[in-house]
Amino acid sequence: MPDIPTRMWPTVERFAESLGLPAVPRRDGSVAFAFEETGTLTFATTREGDRVVMTLVRPSELPIAGVLAAGGYDQSIDTLVHPGLTPSGQPALSIVYGADEFDVPRVAAHVEALAQTLGAR
């Protein structure tokens, strides 16, 4: 998997800084943050290398049907949400961003919305 696109990297850094955390790429080029209540938030690039996928994974009481129902266009955040499960069965919700859509206020709002959907406090 390629690294996060150069023109999109500053948004990842600014988002991390807003949380008081460093943005440190992992071996695969992604960046992840683990939060006690919210879950694990990961930024990775698409195979094509031109978009960023933000994924929130967390244990949830939400049944599988509820996770799947969370997918689709979410009018409250004006974006498409992709639902799924990790190999261990944890719910995961993802949003794919193009360069023009990827900014800190939008990412922060989307993280909050995904966390609420998965039942984070």
C-alpha positions in Angstrom: 0.0 0.0 0.0 1.5 3.4 -0.9 2.1 6.2 1.6 -0.6 8.8 2.1 -0.4 11.3 -0.8 2.0 14.1 -0.2 -0.7 16.8 -0.8 -2.9 15.1 1.8 -0.3 14.5 4.4 -0.5 18.0 6.0 -4.1 17.3 6.9 -3.2 14.2 8.8 -0.4 16.1 10.6 -2.7 19.0 11.5 -5.4 16.6 12.7 -2.9 14.8 14.9 -1.6 18.1 16.2 -5.1 19.1 17.1 -5.2 16.1 19.4 -1.7 16.7 20.8 -0.4 13.5 19.1 2.4 12.9 16.6 1.5 11.6 13.1 3.9 8.7 12.7 3.6 6.5 9.6 3.6 2.8 10.1 5.5 0.3 7.9 2.6 0.1 5.4 2.4 3.9 5.1 -0.8 4.3 7.2 -1.2 6.3 10.4 -3.2 5.0 13.3 -4.3 6.4 16.6 -5.8 4.4 19.5 -8.3 6.1 21.8 -9.7 4.5 24.9 -13.4 5.5 24.2 -13.5 6.2 20.5 -11.5 3.2 19.2 -8.8 2.9 16.7 -8.7 5.5 13.9 -6.6 4.7 10.8 -5.7 6.8 7.8 -4.5 4.8 4.8 -4.3 5.4 1.1 -6.2 3.6 -1.7 -4.4 1.2 -3.9 -4.4 3.9 -6.6 -2.6 6.2 -4.2 -4.8 9.2 -4.9 -7.3 9.1 -2.0 -7.3 8.6 1.7 -9.4 6.1 3.6 -10.2 6.9 7.2 -11.5 4.0 9.2 -12.8 3.8 12.8 -12.8 0.4 14.5 -14.1 -0.2 18.0 -15.8 -2.9 20.0 -19.5 -2.1 19.9 -22.8 -3.5 21.1 -24.2 -2.6 17.7 -25.4 -5.8 16.0 -23.9 -6.7 12.6 -27.2 -5.6 10.9 -26.8 -2.2 12.6 -23.2 -1.9 11.4 -24.3 -2.7 7.9 -27.3 -0.3 8.1 -24.9 2.5 9.1 -23.4 2.3 5.6 -24.5 4.4 2.7 -25.0 8.2 2.4 -25.1 9.9 5.7 -27.0 13.1 5.3 -25.9 14.4 8.7 -22.3 14.5 7.6 -22.9 14.8 3.9 -20.8 11.8 2.9 -20.8 8.1 2.0 -20.0 5.7 4.9 -18.6 2.2 4.2 -19.4 -0.4 6.8 -17.5 -3.6 7.5 -16.0 -5.9 10.0 -12.4 -6.6 10.9 -11.1 -10.2 10.7 -11.8 -10.5 14.5 -15.4 -9.3 14.0 -15.1 -5.8 15.3 -17.3 -3.2 13.5 -15.5 -0.8 11.2 -16.8 2.3 9.5 -14.8 4.0 6.7 -14.9 7.2 4.7 -12.9 7.8 1.5 -11.6 11.3 0.8 -10.3 13.0 -2.3 -7.8 15.8 -1.9 -10.5 18.5 -2.2 -12.6 17.0 0.6 -9.8 16.2 3.1 -9.5 18.9 5.8 -9.3 18.9 9.5 -12.7 20.3 10.4 -14.4 17.7 8.1 -12.3 14.8 9.4 -13.0 15.8 13.1 -16.7 16.0 12.4 -16.7 12.6 10.6 -14.7 11.0 13.4 -17.3 12.2 16.0 -20.2 11.0 13.8 -18.7 7.5 13.2 -17.9 7.2 16.9 -21.5 8.1 17.8 -22.8 5.5 15.3 -20.6 2.8 16.9 -21.7 3.9 20.4 -18.6 5.7 21.7 -19.2 8.0 24.6 
